[in-house]
Amino acid sequence: MKKTFQLFCFAALVSLSNLSYAEDKKKVCVDIKDKTGASVKDAKGKVKQNCKEMKVHKKLEGTAVPEKAKK
């Protein structure tokens, strides 16, 4: 019983930690090109695209590193 309770608490903590570190995601699409560099089109005439989902990291603010004084 004690091990089951510990396992349940551990699973709850893991699921909560994943929610707190959720990052923003952005969908980025790039046109598919053939060997000659021309865009590839599908049967409807639209340009085919290769889309991926990327994480967007937040830029941290910081202070400038002070330069050392020359002797």
Secondary structure, 3 states (H helix, E strand, C coil): CHHHHHHHHHHHHHHHHHHHCCCEEEEEEEECECCCCCECECCCCCECEEEEEEEECCCCCCCCCCCCCCC
